[in-house]
Amino acid sequence: MMDKTFNPQDAETRIYEAWEQAGAFQPIDDDNAEAFSIVIPPPNVTGRLHIGHALNNTLQDTLVRYKRMLGCSVLWQPGTDHAGIATQMVVERQLSQEGNISRRDMGRDAFIERVWKWKEESGGAILQQLRRLGASCDWSRERFTLDEGLSKAVLKVFVELHEQGLIYRDKRLVNWDPHFQTAISDLEVENKETQGHFWHFAYPLADGSGELVVATTRPETVLGDCAVAVHPDDERYQHLIGKMIKLPIADVEIPVVADEHADPEQGTGCVKITPAHDFNDFEVGKRNNLPLINILDREARLLSEDDGMGGLARIPAEWRGMDRFEARKALVAKMEELGFLREVEDKTIQQPYGDRSGVVIEPWLTDQWYVNAGELAKEAIAAVEDGRTTFHPKTWEKTYFEWMRNIQPWCVSRQLWWGHRIPAWYGPSYQVEERDGERHLALDHSSPQTFVAESFEDAETKARAYYREFGLEPEVVGEFETAREAEEANSAAPRAVALWRDEDVLDTWFSSALWPFSTLGWPDDTPEVVEKFYPTSVLITAFDIIFFWVARMMMQGLHFMKEAPFKDVYIHALVRDEKGQKMSKSKGNVIDPLELIDEYGADAVRFTLAAQAGQGRDIRMSKERVEGYRNFGTKLWNAARFCEMNECVTPPDFDPKSVTNTVNKWILSEAAATVKAINAGLDGFRFNDAAAAAYRFTWNVFCDWHLELAKPLLQGEDEAAKAETRATTAYVLDQALKMLHPFMPFVTEELWQQTGQRDTQLITASWPQLDGLENADATAEMGWLIELITDIRRLRSEMNVPAGAQIPLIAVGASAETAARLERHQALIQRMARLADIGVSDTVPPASAQTVLGEATLALPLEGVIDFAAERARIEKELSKLDGEIMRLEKKLGNEKFVANAPEAVVAEQREKLDDYKNQKTKMGEALERLQGM
């Protein structure tokens, strides 16, 4: 006997462990099975399951379970990302809390060992949390971006791209985090609206003929200015282009240049240009051949040592080493003292912050490693243009194209210790000079020689070959961590060459860009895996990493595998709170999916997310919605208990095409139509449509109608009809469990095991194949019957007919077919609509409530059943209340100030209320008209 309720807290872990023990998550070994593969967007090893992860993985798991039941050989590849800066931050914080020495005091090797220890003990908790969600990944293939195989792939890709000229070292601006002292990606920069200032400064012309006024939000960068730009068509400044300006404090002269970056409509139309400290200015500098003058060090302090770029000479001696914000105050005060401060304007500005460090990010000029993304992007653009890869919704292709067609070089180096260390070694660089007709060999101190290789041994071989070109046969004495250590080794052994390793590591996105094929074993000899599962079938991810991950996987996959890494890319929307606001800790509206799972079970959380996952539409999440879908699971459970109590079992030889009863033909037809709708929804990545079809069939069709319509047959005297209905009901319950399994895996698996003698788990059962069961006649007849009962129930409710009152139904103008249907289903109609009897007539009886169904008018005589005068008064009173509410809301929504200033979610809620009140008024008005006609 089944339990009265399903307890997810007791069942979910037990069911999940049974799936894992049975190997249900692994691809089936069948060469004839269609392959379906999907890679999990690897969460940070430091991560914890948030609501976005829950949505993303629910959608992936829904597809995976669906395809598995269709008989595909399914690989859902799991794993985690080493998350360079996040993980390093966690361990450094841990060291600090323990009172231990810093990582720099520990040294690189000891620190890396400590991080690995943390990873083994505490990292990857999110993968356990994904299990709680029901994610059916093939955990036997779990990968980590720093594991041996993936590291091998990273080395191979870096070296090959370097050999092809697609990876190079260059001095460019990067987002520099002064706290972590590393370059960071745009994704790790959080732009916040802050209250700042525009300082307006006068720059005097060098010939004393006047001045130009510029404005800046970062006065300290004045010391690094290399020009003032004006628009080439700005008539006010045509005569000044090419003239020199005396830059205050720095005591240097800089030119006035013509560049379209200067907007004549903004401020004075004059823009100070600091190429080494502003991304736009960097481009202006390149166009106008301006020097790059850096004035800041790694910690965003004014330089205290010469960096060889000329910035130190511009900084007053007493300011050297000063923090950038202290320098800002000092410079403003000095400009005011010199008489060059013209105005201070309050200004709301967008300030860039490091999302991990929380400090203001500086555009900073450094030597970094870059990928020629513009070249790699060409084929990645073409693959989407020609349909090899398709975005869903297709509107995201525009976002992809806009970024890819304007792509900048990709900075792939990070000044961290945790990550894939860049496979580059450096040694002394030589050049041959001709002096007095003789060939002389000289050290080139401007830059060391670089040797990029997959191992130190390979780098050593390349180094020997390089030095032989100069007639040298030096002894390579080993690998050193820093240039300083190498120089000391060289000094100790003059004929030796010491190589030192690049200290930087690769951007985390570099290794994750290889994820679709590196996780399959590439570049090792695993052709059977790669050929079967690459390219992957679909990628499901969030819109905010289209640039950082999707685009880079496209570039690397096409370059190294010669095929796009996925056929389809589904971009899911944001999960917002119940009011439509974006979740954030500061607002206090973050919803924890693990807490929801604890309270309502994983199935309810999953179905809530899937049911709202409409393409291009954000999801509103609330406990009330989750509770509603938990109730849906309870409804399904109770339906299964009803079937058990009525001995509904499917015989082994049951043929659904052989049923004869209209009710049974109809429910089978509805099941077949629902399977088609779910197939279409999931195949087209319309998860909400698929979930809605499964919900409607299970709750409205099967539970609400079929079980009620089947009761007379199950309780009747016709044994053949009873047996057929038992078999059909049990069969359809099985199909419902299969249809719902991708969305609600736990409760369906539990019911599958409890409602029959099974030879397989539901997770590996076959998807419903119900072709040939759709029956138009049965659907039409039962649809008519359901509409009739629904209309009568509605009439009774609107006319306030007492629930226990048994009243007659008169069908006026009924056709022969309608009369026959009324006769066939009379007992059922009377029972479900609480009718005394059913008759047909040519005229409507007096004092009757009426509705129309097809050609017939359905009349309910109400004389003596209700008090007409009292009902009229009640309805008129309700209408008066509704008019008041409608007037109030129309006035509120007609207030432009309210609509403009109120949160969008509040305005939408008020409009929904207004629509609801108007609908109620319409129905009440119809009821009043009926009463007035009686």
Phi, psi and omega in degrees: 000132181293150172296159181290329182222162174265126180253100183299327181297326180276327192267326192297313180296317180299315181294316182297317179297324178295321176298312182298315181297330180277356182069026186292341184271354185270150179298143178284145182270080183217111183296338182273348182282138176294134179277138173225122182226149180210137178257136177288133170300111191296116178290156176301140179297341177271355194284165173229144184300119174247178189294330176294317175301317183299317178296308184304313185280333173297315181294318178298314183293325177301313179295318183297314180293321177298311181293325179297318180289336175284355177097009179286154170274104193257128171239114170253106188276116179261170175162177181230158179261141183291343171051068189317296188289323182294315181292317179300322180295318180300314184287322177297321177296320179298317178300318181296317181295330179278354181077019181275174179289162180286168180297325181292327176288326180291322188095157188298310185298316181293322180292315179300320177299320179294322180294317178299322178297316177299318182299316181292327183272322190233342184284155174079017178300333182297332179291326174293324179291327176295326175299322179296330177286342182100011182299122185260053177289157173277088186294342178293344181252017183306134181237163180222136188296347176252011179287171190300316183294315181291327177295323178296319178296318180299314180300315182297316182295315182298313183295316181294317178297324178293317179296331179273003180077013183263352169237133184208167179254136184208159176259111182216171175283143175226165168286113184252126177265108184292339179285307179276348179055054178211157169288146176228161182278166178301326181296334181267008177255127179250114180274123182242142177282121182227160177273117181229203182219155165252116175265124180262118182243146174264129174251117182285142173292143186297332182273004177078010186274001181157200181210160172241141180253128179239162178232146180211151173265353183229077186303330182299337182284352176308323183296341180256009181296140180239355179187167165241130183256142172230156180290139183298339181258007181278106187298336183296333190238011182304320184286348183262346183299127182097344178286167182252149178244144176269106182287119182299154176069307181292336176059048174226163176258137179229153185273161166267123182241157177262124179205140183291349176298330179286126181260116181299338183274348183259122177056227180275353184085000179254135183233127174287140184243117180239083190301333184271001185220018178204134185294318177293319180295329178300317179291321176299318179300318179296319182293333186247013177054045180272152178289161177255108183249108178268139180239359184243152175261189185299333182260016180062037172254155174300143184305142172241350177230153181288126178258007177082007183248001174092000184286327184301321183295338182276346187264125176304141186305321184286349180263347186297133182085000183284141176302147186302323183282329172292321178297326178299313180298318182295319183291317179300316180298320181291320179296322178293319179299322181279354179085019182257357178274118183261327185194149170238115185251125174294136186210133171277123185235160173267114184253128180277129178237149172288126184293338178264317186275331182078008179259160180292131181277141178250134164291121188224142184270116180217165172276123181221167174268138183231149171257137176285078184295331180300321179288315180294333183289337186303309182288328179293326175292314182299324183295328177277324179298319184266005172088006175297328174231136182237135176269144174229121353295154186293341180299336180289346177297326179298316178300314179300311182295317183300319181286316184293324182283348177238028188291144179256164174306140184265114178284118185248003180258145179226143184269061180237177176250333184267113180153187176281114181290137183297128185278064180226137178237152184237149176213175180302142180252136182243158170215152182263129179243140176262117178227126178057037178075007180242153181269123180239142179259128183225144175291136176262105185277354184290326179199144178285165176277137183254137177234107181264125184202163181283344180210165178296324180299318178292321179295321178298318179297317179295323180295315179300318180296320180297312184289332176296330179299336180259012178077018181258145174232064185284160173270123177277113192268002175137181184255129181241156184284325185227162178296324181296316179297322180293320179297321178296320179293321178296320180296324182286333181226091188305326182274359183270156172239120178258129177261142176238148186274142172302132185280342187282163173244169182275147171309136180306325182293341180295313180287323181288341175293339181265359190309316184296337179242332178293328179290342179272002177108351178299139010265011178293171185279080177234054186298327183294327179282312182298313183295328182282319190247000175242134000289155178289164187280317184205150172243130175245121186204178181267156185294333187285353176243022173304316183287315192279331184238306184302309183298321183286326173295321177299314182297312184287321180297316180292325183287317186263329182256350179065015174218147175299143187287347178206151181276325182229146175235114178260120180259113181272163184273185178276150169263120180251175178281181187295339179266003179086009180271148177293137182284140176202151179297324182295327178279342181073023183246021179287133178256124181269115182297330180292324176293321177296319179296319178301320187274320188242349183094153184295323183301316182295320179295314181298313184294324177300316181291314182294320183294338181255002187278061175282142183299126176076010182237125180294155183260135174257120185251135176207157178298327182296321178295316181297319178298322179298319180281338169295321178296327176299316177298322177295321178300315178297316180299315180294326176296320178294321177294322175301315179298318179297315181295333180261016174057040179279112180222141179269116177296151181303328184262017184293130177244107183299339180283351184265357184293151184241336182286137183301319180301318182287321176299319183295312183293326175293321178296318178296320179298316180297317180295325180291319177302317179298319181293320179293317177304312182297320180295311183288322178295331181260011180059032174256076187298323181294322178294318180295315180295320180297320179296317179294320180295310182302314182296314186292309185281301189285316187275304186285304185288310186286323187251309185297315183295327176288317180292333182278341184305313180300325179289319181291332182257003183276186183264346182282102185295323180294316179294322179296314181295317180296319182291321176299313182295316181295315182297316178295319180297315182291324175301318177301317180294322178296319178298319179295315181298324183275343187304316180301331182269319186232075190290328188285307182295325180290321178295318179298316179293322178302318181286332185266349187250014178179169175274105188254146175255007178207159171286155180297326183302331180249011176288165182280142176295146182302131174241097189245025179301141178090358182260351178291133186225106185294321182294313180296321179297318180295315183293313181289330175296319177298315181298315181295320179295320180298310181297320180297317180296318180294316178299320179296316179300315180300317181294313183294327181269003176060039177288130180305140184302324184275356183287126175264114184237158180278160172241129177244122177264117184257129179073027182286138176285172179298322181294318180294318179298320180294320178296318179299322180289318182297322187251019187304310183299320181292318181295315181300318182292314187278337179254004179055061181250148177283316176197175181229133178219171177239152182203165175267347182230152179279126178298151179295156177055045182248141168278139188229150169212163184246134176227111184063230181274349187261147170261127179261123185241135176244103178295126187241009178300124179083353180268320178231161176268104186300318182294317180294323180292319178300316180297319180297314183292319179298323177295317178296320179296322179296317177298315181297319178301319179297315180294320180295317180297317181298315182288323178296322178293318181296314182284344176277353179276107183300327181294317179297312182297323182285325188260333182288149176305143182306320182296322180293317179298316180298321180296319179294323179292322177297319178298318179299314178299320180296315179297320179296320178296318178299320181296319179300313181294317178297320178298319178297319179295320179295319177301318179299314182296320182292337179274356183270000000 
